[in-house]
């Protein structure tokens, strides 16, 4: 009888674990941010950024989503944008990666010829709540850095830039943020005005 009870308990624990795993997987698939990127891209994130995860819709408060959704051009997830950053006909992505106690990262993923992804870490955004940051598309055009003072880290910063392709806009909600454009080899950065 003890063996029967043990088997029943093991079976029950297995069913509960399976049910819980199914619910977690289903919830993940229902997340607007996880649906916003291809599985081939999201599947590579853990091996390249092992202590980070892709931002999720649940990282944003309902009030922020409601207030910002109208002005956000990147889609239903406020932390992911897709566009054409390098002039090819591929669908490129920019997104936030988050990890407890670490700065949020802005990362770009560009499709390669062989349908793989090239990842580039663009900025570290700080350790505040990830749901305070947005990622959006910066349209092609002429840009000037709107701040007179130079940033502490000058690598990649420029005072003006003309882009024929889309770029990435990132920042805190309610602030102008930063625009980044891929110039064929690197990303140039400018601070946006109001």
C-alpha positions as CSV (number, residue, x, y, z in Angstrom):
1,X,0.0,0.0,0.0
2,X,2.8,2.4,0.7
3,X,4.1,2.0,-2.9
4,X,0.6,2.7,-4.2
5,X,0.4,5.9,-2.1
6,X,3.9,7.0,-3.2
7,X,3.0,6.4,-6.8
8,X,-0.2,8.4,-6.4
9,X,1.7,11.3,-4.8
10,X,4.4,11.2,-7.4
11,X,1.7,11.2,-10.2
12,X,-0.2,14.0,-8.6
13,X,3.0,16.1,-8.2
14,X,3.9,15.4,-11.8
15,X,0.5,16.5,-13.0
16,X,0.7,19.7,-10.9
17,X,4.2,20.5,-12.3
18,X,3.0,19.8,-15.8
19,X,-0.1,22.0,-15.4
20,X,2.0,24.8,-13.9
21,X,4.5,24.5,-16.7
22,X,1.7,24.7,-19.2
23,X,0.2,27.8,-17.6
24,X,3.6,29.5,-17.5
25,X,4.2,28.7,-21.1
26,X,0.7,29.8,-22.2
27,X,1.1,33.1,-20.2
28,X,4.5,33.7,-21.9
29,X,2.9,33.2,-25.4
30,X,0.1,35.6,-24.5
31,X,2.6,38.4,-23.6
32,X,2.6,41.2,-26.1
33,X,6.3,41.7,-25.8
34,X,7.2,38.0,-26.3
35,X,4.9,37.9,-29.3
36,X,6.5,41.0,-30.8
37,X,9.8,39.2,-31.7
38,X,10.4,36.0,-33.7
39,X,11.1,32.8,-31.7
40,X,14.4,32.5,-33.5
41,X,15.4,35.9,-32.0
42,X,14.1,35.4,-28.4
43,X,15.5,31.9,-28.4
44,X,19.1,33.3,-28.8
45,X,18.8,35.8,-26.0
46,X,19.6,33.4,-23.0
47,X,22.8,32.3,-24.7
48,X,24.1,35.8,-25.5
49,X,22.7,37.6,-22.4
50,X,22.5,34.8,-19.9
51,X,21.5,36.9,-16.8
52,X,18.9,39.0,-18.7
53,X,15.4,38.4,-20.1
54,X,13.3,40.2,-22.7
55,X,11.1,42.9,-21.3
56,X,7.5,41.8,-20.9
57,X,4.2,43.6,-21.0
58,X,3.8,42.9,-17.3
59,X,6.8,45.1,-16.5
60,X,4.6,48.1,-17.5
61,X,1.8,49.4,-15.3
62,X,-1.7,49.5,-16.9
63,X,-1.8,53.3,-16.5
64,X,1.5,53.8,-18.4
65,X,0.4,51.5,-21.2
66,X,-2.9,53.4,-21.5
67,X,-1.2,56.8,-21.5
68,X,1.6,55.9,-23.9
69,X,0.0,53.4,-26.3
70,X,-1.4,56.1,-28.6
71,X,2.0,57.8,-29.2
72,X,4.1,54.6,-29.3
73,X,4.7,53.5,-32.9
74,X,6.6,50.3,-32.1
75,X,3.6,48.1,-31.5
76,X,1.7,46.8,-28.6
77,X,4.8,46.4,-26.4
78,X,6.3,49.6,-25.2
79,X,9.8,48.1,-24.8
80,X,10.2,46.7,-28.3
81,X,10.3,48.3,-31.8
82,X,10.8,46.9,-35.2
83,X,12.0,48.7,-38.3
84,X,14.6,48.7,-41.1
85,X,17.8,50.0,-39.5
86,X,20.3,49.1,-42.2
87,X,18.4,49.7,-45.5
88,X,17.9,46.1,-46.3
89,X,14.5,44.6,-46.6
90,X,14.9,42.7,-43.4
91,X,12.8,43.3,-40.2
92,X,15.2,44.5,-37.5
93,X,14.4,44.8,-33.8
94,X,15.4,47.0,-30.9
95,X,14.3,45.9,-27.4
96,X,15.0,46.2,-23.7
97,X,16.6,43.4,-21.7
98,X,16.1,43.4,-17.9
99,X,17.7,41.7,-14.9
100,X,17.1,42.3,-11.2
101,X,19.8,44.6,-9.8
102,X,21.4,45.3,-13.1
103,X,20.9,48.2,-15.6
104,X,18.4,47.6,-18.3
105,X,20.0,47.1,-21.7
106,X,18.9,48.5,-25.1
107,X,19.8,45.9,-27.7
108,X,19.5,45.8,-31.5
109,X,19.0,42.6,-33.5
110,X,19.5,42.8,-37.2
111,X,18.7,39.9,-39.5
112,X,21.6,38.4,-41.4
113,X,21.7,36.9,-44.9
114,X,21.4,33.3,-43.5
115,X,18.3,34.2,-41.4
116,X,20.3,34.4,-38.2
117,X,20.6,37.5,-35.9
118,X,23.4,39.9,-35.1
119,X,23.0,41.4,-31.6
120,X,24.5,44.7,-30.6
121,X,24.2,46.2,-27.1
122,X,23.5,49.9,-27.7
123,X,23.0,51.5,-24.2
124,X,22.8,50.7,-20.5
125,X,19.7,52.6,-19.2
126,X,20.1,52.3,-15.5
127,X,18.7,50.2,-12.7
128,X,15.3,51.9,-12.1
129,X,12.1,50.0,-12.8
130,X,12.2,48.7,-16.4
131,X,8.6,49.8,-17.0
132,X,9.7,53.5,-17.0
133,X,11.6,53.0,-20.3
134,X,10.3,53.0,-23.9
135,X,11.7,51.9,-27.2
136,X,10.3,53.3,-30.4
137,X,11.2,54.0,-34.0
138,X,13.0,57.2,-35.0
139,X,12.0,58.0,-38.6
140,X,14.6,58.7,-41.3
141,X,15.7,62.4,-41.5
142,X,18.0,65.1,-40.2
143,X,18.8,65.1,-36.5
144,X,20.7,67.5,-34.2
145,X,21.7,66.8,-30.7
146,X,19.4,69.0,-28.6
147,X,21.7,69.4,-25.6
148,X,24.6,71.8,-25.4
149,X,26.6,69.8,-22.8
150,X,28.5,66.8,-24.0
151,X,27.7,63.4,-22.5
152,X,30.3,61.8,-20.1
153,X,30.9,58.9,-22.5
154,X,31.5,60.5,-25.9
155,X,31.9,57.2,-27.9
156,X,29.3,57.1,-30.6
157,X,27.8,60.5,-29.8
158,X,27.5,63.1,-32.6
159,X,26.1,66.6,-32.8
160,X,24.1,66.0,-36.0
161,X,23.3,63.2,-38.3
162,X,21.2,62.6,-41.5
163,X,19.7,59.1,-41.8
164,X,18.1,57.5,-44.8
165,X,16.9,54.7,-42.7
166,X,14.9,54.3,-39.5
167,X,16.6,54.4,-36.1
168,X,15.8,53.7,-32.5
169,X,14.4,56.1,-30.0
170,X,14.8,55.2,-26.3
171,X,14.2,57.0,-23.0
172,X,12.1,57.4,-19.9
173,X,8.4,58.2,-20.4
174,X,7.9,61.9,-20.4
175,X,11.4,62.7,-21.5
176,X,12.7,63.3,-25.1
177,X,15.2,60.4,-25.0
178,X,18.0,59.4,-27.3
179,X,18.0,58.5,-31.0
180,X,20.4,55.9,-32.4
181,X,21.1,55.2,-36.0
182,X,23.1,52.5,-37.7
183,X,25.7,54.0,-40.1
184,X,26.7,50.7,-41.7
185,X,29.4,49.8,-39.1
186,X,28.4,51.4,-35.8
187,X,25.5,53.2,-34.1
188,X,25.6,57.0,-33.7
189,X,23.7,58.6,-30.9
190,X,22.0,62.0,-30.4
191,X,19.9,63.4,-27.6
192,X,16.4,64.3,-28.8
193,X,14.6,67.5,-28.1
194,X,11.1,67.9,-26.8
